[in-house]
Amino acid sequence: MSIVNALIVDDEKLDRELLGNLINQYCSSITVLDQASSVDNAIQSINKFTPDVVFLDIHMPTANGFKLLDSFPDREFLIVFTTGHDDYGIQAIKAGAFDYLLKPIDVDELLATEQKILKVLEKKRKVFIPHVKVFHQGEHVLIKADEIVCVEAQGSYVKIFRIGGEHVVVPKNLKQLMALMKVDFLKRVHRSFIINTNHVIRYQTTGNELIVFLAGNVEAKVSRQYKQVLKDLLI
C-alpha cells in the first residue's frame, strides 16, 4: 500500500522519467505526485502537494538544489539528493539531507532509501492500520481493514471478501464492523454491502440499480441513496 507521497525535481527530463519509472516499478509504498524541472517549479509543487519526500537534483540551471532548501527552513518533508557527482556528500549532510543517491541510480540503493523513509515516517505518524478480530473455523483471525475488498450481509452473518480471493463468514453485522474499523476507505453503500473504495475497478448503472465491480471479481450493489455519494468519491 502506497503511504509515501513524493516529488521529483530534476532539470533533465530523461532523469526525471527514469527515477519515476524506477519508483513506480520497485517502490510499492511510494507514489510520485508530481515532477518539476526547476527550483521555482518545485516550490510551487511542494506548496500544492505537500509531499513526504523530495528527490532533488543538485545541478540545475538558474538555481541548484541547495537553493530550494532556503525557501523551506522549517520543512516537514524529507530531502533525498540525486546527483551524478560524488563530491557533495558533506554539503548535503550539512544542508539536512535525509539521503543521497548517485546517478545512475542503483535499484538496491533506491530500495534501501525507501525503507529508511518508511521507518522515519512510521515513527512520525505512528502509523496503525485498523483491523477486526473475527472467530472463523475455530480460530481468532485478525483482518486488516485495507485487506478487505467487500463485506456482504447474509442474515445474522457477514461474508468478508479479502484481497487474494479469500473470504470468511462470521456472526457479526455490518454496523458492528463499521464501528470496529473507522477508516475513510470503507463505505456502506447498501443495507447489505460495505465496500473498500480503494479496490473499486469500475461501476455500471442499470436502470435504478448501480453495481460496483471490485478486485477479485467481487460485485456489490449500491442503493439509490448512496449512488451520488459513491460517484463523488470515485471521480
Salt bridges, closest charged atoms under 4 A:
ASP10 OD2 - LYS103 NZ 2.58
ASP15 OD2 - LYS103 NZ 3.11
GLU17 OE2 - LYS13 NZ 3.98
ASP52 OD2 - ARG125 NH2 2.83
ASP57 OD1 - LYS103 NZ 3.36
GLU76 OE1 - LYS124 NZ 3.30
ASP99 OD2 - LYS116 NZ 3.30
GLU147 OE1 - ARG162 NH2 3.24
GLU166 OE1 - ARG162 NH1 3.83
